[in-house]
Amino acid sequence: MNDRWDLSFLYAGFDDPKYEADLKALQEKIDGFGKLLETSGDDLAKLESLMDAYEEINRLLEHLTLFTSLTLSVDANNLDAARYEDKLNLIYNDLRLLQSGMTRYVGGLTNLEELIAASSKLQAVAFALREMASNASHLMPEDIEPWILQMQLSGGTAFSQLRDKLDSNHLVHYRGQDLPLPAVRGMAYDPDASVRKDAYEAEIASYKKIELPMSYCLNSIKMEARTLAKARKYDSVLDMTLHQSRMDQETLDAMWTAIREYLPHFRRYLRAKAKYLGYEDGLPFYDLFAPVGHGGRTYTVEEARAKLLLEMGKFTPKMAAFIDNAFEQRWIDMYPREGKTGGAFCAGVHSEDRSLVMTNFQGSFSDVSTIAHELGHAWHNRCLAGLPYCMIEAPMPLAETASIFNETMLAHQVLSSATEEEQFTLLENSLMEATQTVVDIYSRYLFENEVVDTRADHVMSVDELKDAMLRAQDASYGDGLAKDVRHPYMWACKSHYYSSDLNFYNFPYAFGLLFGKGVFAQYLRKGDAFVDDYCRLLRYCGSDTVANVAASVGIDVRSVDFWRSSLEVIKQDVDRFCELCEKQ
């Protein structure tokens, strides 16, 4: 099996004449869109024409930007991709100005509801139009917006690009070898305790080479976020993020309230694992991902594929066929290598009904679960097929629903037929991931809050950032982690802090995990009858607020009790794990 993805369905390369032709066509479509905005006359015909033009622009932009960004994600030093990325950023700035112009136009329509009622085409995008009307009040002044966007290219966007290049080219000196950072971080799952410890110490030592530029990237991006929030008339960066996420503060507060209540149970799990591994005062950071028991194993890619087909197919045969096709059609770029960014992601190509998945597979069950997670995103993309582009953007909190559902499904199916020894290992894997998605995410949320607030006063030094990270980990992990072996550089290795467009890209993961478990609980109660409801839920994610989408399957996300019910499922796993620990 070829372990690298195939992007040729987009373009044969940057020298493909189709790439340049699409680039030219994109600029022409954007110019035409601008002229259309300036026309006066029949608002109904104009609005319909604008939505048609918006669809074609998005199709071209999707092809060009994904081919370019996906190439860079696995080949950070590709000069052609970097050159075209700069061109596309300039074009994207032009488009953002036109999008703002369209938002102003829609926001100024006093008869918007009458226009929607008069057109089936507009009814299909009614939510997007109403959201534009609402967003009009948060636009920057028209005369300064072009200059702000231009400055972002050499500000937040440039610092984000620099961070990616630093990360992709960063080598860690481990046992006489210089290895890519993702490969060394992946050793945290190694069954050999000395490998885990040495890899952790090598990783921590290596950040000295990049800590200063990384700190400037982070400081600059978060200061820019503060400036943009103020320019767009939001109360804070968090307020801006919640608005962009179609989520309210009441929902976020309800989730954090429940999480804080249940932190002692996560710490109980960590202490039980620490005791099992022979530690008395909490778990050292380098053993957070240590495999336990003898029920674990490593997987080849083909074995991972077979496992996913077997277990995910129990939800619906369509899921198994979908996953098989993803492997067969080379949707996945599998292994770590120099120049490839760390982590994993899924990018959907809406116009082609296809998704691309990047992962850094090294054979652990966690890696198999990661593939299931990313293919959950791909399944979500499949459920959105055929919708207008303006109706497919699920807000960040809902964007993780299908991926977490897949992870939960895989763990549930595997556990249901496992021996007690296998249960011990599988429960630990599940709790390890849940701890990252709840406890570590909470620490990242606390850390980012502090950075954003502190940037109002001064640039945070490397030592300040490290101290803030350790205090955030203490507040979240508590006595579950050994106080003297934590990770002061977690801010340097997590790309989520460095997006120039997304801030607080942390709480959506906790939301996604707990919401996904809530949705999975619905499946357990309703069985096969829920499959169609689930797919409809995914299709609805880009068409309403978070609270309304959740309510469509009977979930009240503003209720602390809902979040408690999801966390209670994890607590039961902790209880069982601690029981098995004692037996071990």
N, C-alpha and C positions, 0 to 999 in steps of 0.2 A: 504494500500500500504506500502511495506517495504521502509523505508526512508534511508537505507544504501546500498551502491553499493555492487554488487556481483563480487568478484574476483576469484571465484572458477573455472571459465573457464580457468584461467591461472594455478593455483595450489590450492590444498585443504588446504595448509598451509605450513609452513616452514619445517614441518616434512613429507611432501609429498615426497615419493621416487623420483618422477618425477623432483622435484626441484633440488635435489642433482645430478640426472642423467644429467639434462640439464647443470648444473654448470660444471660437468666433461666434457661433450661434447663440451661446449663452449671453455674450455681451450685447448682441443684437436684440435678443428677447428682453433683456433688462432695459435697454434704451427705449424699446417699444413700450414697455410697461410704464416708464417714466412719462412718455408722451401721452399715453392713455390717461394717466392720473391728472394731467393738466387740462384735459378736454372738459368741456361743460355740456350740459344738455340732459338727456334722459338718464336719471340715476340708476334705474333698473338695468338698462342695457349696459351702462358703464360698469356697474358692479359685477354683472355676470361676466363681462369681458375681462375684467381684472382677475376674477377667480380662475378663469380659463388660462390666462397668461401665467398666473402664479403656479399652476400645475406644471406647465411645460418648463418653466424656469427651475422648479424644484427637481424635475427629472434630470435635466442636464447638470445641475449643480451636484446632485447626488452622485452621478456617475463620475464626474471629474474629481470632486473632493474625496470620495471614498477610494478611488484608485490611487490617488496621491497619498492620502494619510495612511492607508493600509500598507502601501509600499514602505513608507517611512517607519511604520511600527515594527517591521521585521528587518529593516535595512536602514538604520538611522543615518548612515553616511552616503546615501544615494543622492548625488548632487542634482540630478535631473528632478527628482521628486521634491527636493528642498527648493529648487528654483521655481517650480510650478506652484508649490505651496504658497510662496510669496505672492505670485501673480493672483492666485485664487483668493488670498486674503484681501487684496486690493479690490477685486471684483465683489467679494462678499461685503465689503464696507459699502460699496455703491448700493448693493441690494438692501442692506440694513436701512440705509437712508430712505429708499423707496418703500420699504415695509413700514417705516415710521410715517411716511407720507400717506400710505394707505390707511394706517391706523387713525391718523388725524382726519382723513376723509370720512371714514366710517363713523368715527366718534362725533363728527359734525352733522350726521344725517338725522334729522329730527323725525323722519318717517321710516326708520330702519325696519321696524316690525311690519309695517305695511308692505315694504319691498320684499321682505322674507316671505310673507304670506302670499305674495303674487307670483312667486317663482319656485318651481320644484328644485331647480338647480341651487338656489340660495337656501332652501329648506334643508338640503343635504349638508350644508356647512353652517347652519344657523348658530351652533354653539361657538364656532370660531369667530363669526361676525360679532356676536354679542360680547365675546371676550375682547375683541379689538376695541369695541366701543368703550368698554370698561378700562382698558389699558391706556386709552388716549390721555387720561389725566396724569399718567406717569411718564409721559414723554419729556425728553429734554427740550429746552427752547430750540426752535427750528434753526435759528441762525448760528448756534454754537455746536449743534450735534455733529455736523461734518468734521469739525476740528477735533472734537472729542474722540470720534471714531478713528481718525487719522493718528492721533496721539496714542491710542490703544495699540496700534500696530508696533510702535517702538516702545510701548510700555508693557502692559500685562500680557499681550500675545507674545511679544518677544521673550519676556522672562519665562513664560510657559514653554516656549520652544527650547530655550536654553536649558531649562530643567530636564526636558526629555532627552536632549543630547548628552547632558552630564550623566544621566541615569543609564542610557543605552550603551555608553562607551566606558562606563565605570568598571574597572577590573579590581578584584579582591585577591590579595596575595594569601593563598591558602596552601599550607604544606608544600611550599616550593613551587606552586603553580599560580599563574595569574588567570583567574576565572571570572566570567561575567557575574555580576551581582545576583541575578535571578537564580543562577545555578548554585551559588553559595547559600542563598536564603532557602533554597529548596532542600538543603542538607538538614534543615531543622526537623525534617520528617525521618531522617535516617535512623535505623534501629541501633546503630552504634553510638553510645553516649559520648564517646570521645570525639567522634565526628561532629556531633551537634554542638558540643562545647567549643571545639576549635573553630568551627565555621562561624559561630556567633562572635567569638573574640576577634577573628579575622575581619568579619563584617564591620564590627564597631570600630576597630582600628582604621579601617579603610576610609571611613567618612571624613577623616582629617583632610584628605585630599580635595574634598568637594564641599566641605561644610560652609565655607565662607560664601562662595557663589550661590549655593542652595539657599542660604539664609537671606541673601539679597533678593533672590527670586521670590521667596515667600513674602518677605516684608513689602516688596513693591506691588505684588498682586493684591495683597490684602488692603494696602493703602488705596489702590485704585478702586477696589470694591467699595470702600467707604465713600470715596468721591462720587462714584456713579450712583450709589444709593441716595446720596443727598441731592444730586442733580435730577434724579428721577422722582423726587418728593416722597421717598420712603423714610420711615422713622429710623430704620437701622438696616444693616446688611442682612440680618436674619429676617426682618420684615419683608425685604425685597425677595429673599429666597423663598419664603413661605408663599408670597403672592405668585411667584413664578411656578411654584409647585402645586398651585390650586388647593392649598391646605391652610388651615387656620391655626392660630396659636393655641386655641382650646384643645385641638387634637394633639398637637405636639406636647403640651403640658400633661395631658392625660397619659400619653405613652411614657414620658420620662418619670412621672409619678409612680407608675406601676413598675418600671424597670428599677428605680431606686429601692422599692420595697423588696424586690427579688434578688438584688445583688448578693445578699448573704448566702443564697443558695448556690450561685455560681462560685462564690469563694469556697463554699463547702466542697464543691466538686474539685476545685483546684487543690485544696489541702489534701483531699483523699488521694488524688493522683500523686501529689508530692510525697505523701507517706508511702504509697505503693513503690515509688522510685527511690525511697530511702532518705528523704529530706524531712527535717523537723519544722522548719520555719518558712513554709511556703515554697512555691515552685520557682526555680530559677527561670528567667525568661527563655533561655535556650532549650528548656524542656517543655515549653508550652505545647509543642507539637510532637513530642516524643511518642512513638507508638507504644502501646501497652498490650500485655497479654501475648498469647500465642495464636490467636485467632485471626491475626492480620496476615496480609500477603501483599506482594507487589504484582502489578499487572503489566502485560505488554499492551500496546495499542489495540491489537486485535482482540485480546481478552477483555479489555475495557469496552470495546465496541459490542462484543457478544453479551457482556453483562448488562449494558444499557438496553439493548434490544430485548433481552429477556424480561428485565424488571419493569422497564417503562412501558413495555407492550401490554402489561397487565392492566394499565389504566385504560388504554384503548389501542387496538392494533394499528390505528392510524399514526399514533405516536412512534411506534416501533418502525413503521415504514418510513416515517419522516426522518428519524435518526439514521437509519440505514442509508437513506439517500444523501444525507449530509456527509457521511464518510465516503460514499461512492463517488459523489460529484466534487470531492475535494473542497469542501467548505472550511476545513480546519487546518490551521498552521500549528503544528503540535509541539515541537521540542525547543528548549532554550538554545540560543547560539549568540555569539558576539554580534552586537549591533541590533539585536532584537530587544524590545522593551520588556520589562517584567510584568507579572500579573497575567490577567486574562480579560477578554472582552468579547462582545458580539456586536457586529455592525450589520444592520439590515439594508438590503438594496430593494426598496419598496417596489420600484417599477419592474423589477425582474423576479419578484417573489422569491428571493434568495437571501441568505444570510452568510456572513463570514465570521468565523470564530478563531480568535487567537488564544492559545494557552501555552504554558511552559511545563508540559507533561514530563514527570519523572517516575511514574509508576505506582504511587501510593493510592490508597482508596480515596484519599482526599482529592487527588488529581482526577480520579474517575468522577467523583462528585462535582468537581469543577466543570468538567465537560457537560455533565447533566445540567448544571446551572446555566451555562452559556447556551446550550441547546434549548433550554426553557425560554430564554430571550428569543431565540430563533423561532420557536413555536408561537410565541406571542406575535412576532412579525408576520407569521403565516396567517394568524387569526385576523390581522389588520389588512390583509390583502384586498385590493380593490377600493379601499376608502380613499377619499381625497387626501392629499398630503397634509392639509391643515387640520385633519381630524385623526392623525395617527400618532401625534406626539403625546405619549403618556407622561404625566408629570413624574418627577423623580421618585416620590414615594411609591407610586403604583408600578413604576418601571421594573421593579424587582419581584413582582407578584409571581409571574410564571417561572422565573428562575428558582425562587425559593420553593415553590410548589414542587418543581422537579426534584430538588435536593431532598425535600421531605418525603416525597413519594419513593425515591430510591432507598433512603434509609429505612422507611417503613417496610417496604417489600423485602429487603435483605434481612431485617431483624425478625420478620415474621417466621422465617424458616431457619433461623440460626440456632446453633447449639449454645449452651450457657457460656462456653469459652468464646465463641464467636460474638455473642451478645456483648460480652465485656468489651471487646475490641471495637465493635461497631458503635456501641453507646458512647464510648470515649471519643470516637471520631465525630459523632454527631454533636456531642457536648463541646468538643474542641471548637468546631465551626460556630456553634451557637454562642460560645463565649466570645469569639472574635466579633461576631455580628452584633452582639448586645453590649458586652463589657468593654471590649476594645473600642467599639464605635462610640460609646459614651465618653471614653477618655479623649477620643479625637474631637468630639463635639465640645467638651470642656476646653481643650487646648485651643481650638480655633476661635472660640468665644474670647479667650484671653488675648490671643494675637490681634484679633480685630479691634478689641477695646484698647489695647496698649498702643496700637498704631496711631491712635488719636494724639498720642503724646510724643513717641519717639520710635526710632528703628530698634528693633529687638536684636541684641547681639546673639552670637551662637550660644554663649553660656546661658543667656536668658531663655532662649528657645528650649535648650536642653532641660533647664530647670522647670519650665512650664510643662514640658512633656512628662517629666517624672512626677510632678505634683498631680497632673491629670490622671496618670496611671495609678497613683496612690489612692486618689478619690474613687476610682472605678474598681480596680482590682483588690484594693485593701490588703488584708493579710493573706489573700490567695497567692500573691507573688512574693518571692524573697525580696526584701527591701534593697539589698545591695546588688541584685542582678536583674535589672530591668532594661529598658531600651530607650536611652535618651535621644536617639536619632530617628525615632519613628516618623517624625515630621519630614525627614530628608528622603525617606524611601517610599512614601505613599504619594502617588501622583495626584490623588484626589484634592489635595490642598492647593494645587497649582493651576487649576483651570481658571482662565481669565473670564469665563462666562458663568461658571457654576461655583457658588460658595456653599459652605456647609454640606458638601457632598459626603455626608456621613450619616445623619439621622435617617435618610431614606433607606439605608440598608437595614437598620433596626426595625423601621416601619415595615419594610418588605418581608423580613423574616417572620415577624409576629403576625402580620396580615396574611402572609402566605400560609402560615400554620392554621390561622382561623379559617381560611378558605378550604384548606385540606380537611379540616374537621367537618366542614359541610359535606365534602365528598365522602368521608367515612360514614356519615349519617345517611346520605341519600344514595350512595353507590353509583351504578352506571347511569342512573337518571340524572346525575349531576354533570356528566361530561359535557353535554350541550350547553348547560347553564354556565359552566366554567369558560367555555370558548366564547360565549356571548359576553361574559364579564370582561375577558381580555380585549374583545373587539370594542367594548364601550369605554376602555380606559382613557382614550384621548378625546372623549366627547362630553366630559362633565367634570365637576369638582371631585376631589378625593372623597369627601363625605357622601356625595350622591352616588358615586360609583360603588362604594362600599355598601351603601344602603340597598343597592340593587340585589345583593345576595344576603340581606338581612343583618348586616353588621353596622353597629354604631361606633365609629372610631373616636367619637368625642367622649365616650364612656370609659372611665378607668377600668371598669369591670371587664370590658372586652379584652383589654391588654393583659389584665390579670389572668383571664381564662387561657390565653395563649401561653403566657409565662408558666402557668400551672402545668401545662404539658411538659415543658422543659424541666420543671421541678421534679415531676414524677420520674423522668429519666435520670436526674441527679440522685434521687432516692435509690433507684435500682442500681445505678453505677456504684454508689457507696456500699450498698449491700454486697455486690459482687466483689468489690475491693476487699472487704473483710474476708470473704471466702478465699480470695486469691492469697 
